[in-house]
Amino acid sequence: MSQVTYRDGVAILQLIFFVAYLGCALLLCMKHGFRRSSGWVILITFSLLRVIGASFQLATIHYPSRSVYGGALICDAIGISPLTVLNLGLLARVNRFVPRKMNQKLFGILSIASLVAVSLGIHGGTKVAQSSNPFKPNSEVKAAVCIFTAIYVIAVGIFLMLLNQRSTIPGPEMRLLYCFAACAPFVVVRLAYALIADFSGDKKFNAFSGNTTIYLCMSALMEIIAVAFCVVTGLTLRKLPAEFAQDQQRSVEEGKVRQTSHSYPVEQQ
């Protein structure tokens, strides 16, 4: 009879937290809007990937097939994308309140780059699952991780540029920068784990056959903590009036940098 392993226990932990985060993500989207520009839709994607990935891992208890492990591998690999894009979304909202805005095209380009990396991760993960060694990452998976890392490095640069204009950012919106800063150590460790796992050849860093404690501390817990910061921040943020969203949408569509003419909304008593 198959037994529940330490690694399966980590999957159960992920399942518990990310099912809860999925519910929070739906609440955030209902509060801030389901528009892609609201940024919180990506949290739904991330939570679903982690729930599905954990489910694949638990399925290996009774069905330890190559395809099931392949599904878990793909979900683990491409799940870094929404994590980085989620943090990028925090900055995209702050960007609407500074006088020297980043061109909205940059955020669009980074999102497209993330989709390219996701495609590479899916294709590479599928090939790995069909190979003789389903736990050894190939060039596509490695390229995907490199793209995710590059996106986050650029996001850190954007954060520093926005931080330099912090005196012009409304107080309530500053918590987005605080959130990004709070998430940074955990996201960096998570990316470091992925890079070490894919490039070092050290079997201890394999997400499925390696050291489970390392995976728990450098991957699973890092994601859980980072998303917790984002969820708490999102739930405490005020919903912006429709004119803010419309102004941003026009900026994205036209590729222009607009100055938001509307004052920051004052909370009604």
Long-range contacts (C-beta under 8 A, 24 or more apart in sequence): 2-61, 2-62, 3-61, 4-61, 5-61, 5-212, 6-212, 7-57, 7-208, 7-212, 7-215, 8-57, 8-58, 8-60, 8-61, 10-212, 10-215, 10-216, 10-220, 11-53, 11-54, 11-55, 11-57, 11-58, 12-54, 12-58, 13-216, 13-220, 13-224, 14-50, 14-51, 14-53, 14-54, 14-220, 14-224, 15-51, 15-54, 15-55, 15-58, 17-224, 17-227, 18-46, 18-47, 18-50, 18-51, 18-54, 18-224, 18-227, 19-47, 19-51, 21-46, 21-47, 21-50, 21-227, 21-231, 22-47, 22-48, 22-51, 24-231, 24-234, 24-235, 25-231, 27-235, 28-231, 28-234, 28-235, 31-234, 31-235, 31-239, 32-234, 32-237, 32-239, 32-240, 33-239, 33-245, 35-245, 35-249, 37-92, 37-245, 37-248, 37-249, 37-252, 38-245, 39-86, 39-89, 39-90, 39-92, 39-93, 40-89, 40-234, 42-82, 42-85, 42-86, 42-89, 43-82, 43-86, 43-227, 43-230, 43-231, 43-234, 45-82, 46-79, 46-82, 46-83, 46-86, 46-227, 47-227, 49-75, 49-78, 49-79, 49-82, 50-75, 50-79, 50-223, 53-79, 57-208, 66-129, 66-130, 66-134, 67-129, 69-129, 69-134, 69-135, 69-208, 70-125, 70-126, 70-128, 70-129, 70-130, 70-134, 71-129, 72-208, 73-125, 73-128, 73-129, 73-134, 73-135, 73-207, 73-208, 74-121, 74-122, 74-125, 74-126, 74-129, 76-207, 76-219, 77-121, 77-124, 77-125, 77-137, 77-141, 77-144, 77-145, 77-194, 78-117, 78-118, 78-121, 78-122, 78-125, 78-144, 79-223, 80-144, 80-145, 80-148, 80-190, 80-191, 80-194, 81-114, 81-115, 81-117, 81-118, 81-121, 81-148, 83-187, 83-190, 83-223, 83-226, 83-227, 84-114, 84-148, 84-151, 84-152, 84-155, 84-187, 85-110, 85-111, 85-114, 85-151, 86-227, 86-230, 87-152, 87-155, 87-180, 87-183, 87-187, 87-226, 87-230, 88-151, 88-155, 88-158, 90-176, 90-177, 90-179, 90-180, 90-230, 90-233, 91-155, 91-158, 91-159, 91-162, 91-176, 91-177, 91-180, 93-173, 93-176, 94-162, 94-169, 94-173, 94-176, 94-177, 95-158, 95-162, 96-244, 96-247, 96-248, 96-260, 97-168, 97-169, 97-170, 97-173, 97-260, 97-264, 98-162, 98-165, 98-168, 98-169, 99-165, 99-168, 99-259, 100-161, 100-165, 101-257, 101-258, 101-259, 102-158, 102-161, 102-162, 102-257, 103-255, 103-257, 104-248, 104-251, 104-252, 104-255, 104-256, 104-257, 105-255, 106-154, 106-158, 107-252, 108-252, 110-151, 110-154, 110-155, 113-147, 113-150, 113-151, 114-147, 114-148, 114-151, 116-147, 117-143, 117-144, 117-145, 117-147, 117-148, 117-151, 118-144, 120-144, 120-147, 135-206, 135-208, 135-209, 137-197, 137-198, 141-198, 142-198, 142-199, 145-191, 145-194, 145-195, 145-198, 146-195, 148-191, 148-194, 149-191, 149-194, 149-195, 152-187, 152-188, 152-191, 155-180, 156-184, 170-264, 172-237, 172-238, 172-264, 173-237, 173-264, 175-233, 175-236, 175-237, 176-233, 176-237, 178-233, 179-229, 179-230, 179-233, 182-229, 183-226, 183-229, 183-230, 186-222, 186-223, 186-225, 186-226, 187-222, 187-226, 189-218, 189-222, 190-218, 190-219, 190-222, 190-223, 190-226, 192-218, 193-218, 193-219, 193-222, 194-219, 238-265, 238-267, 240-265, 241-265
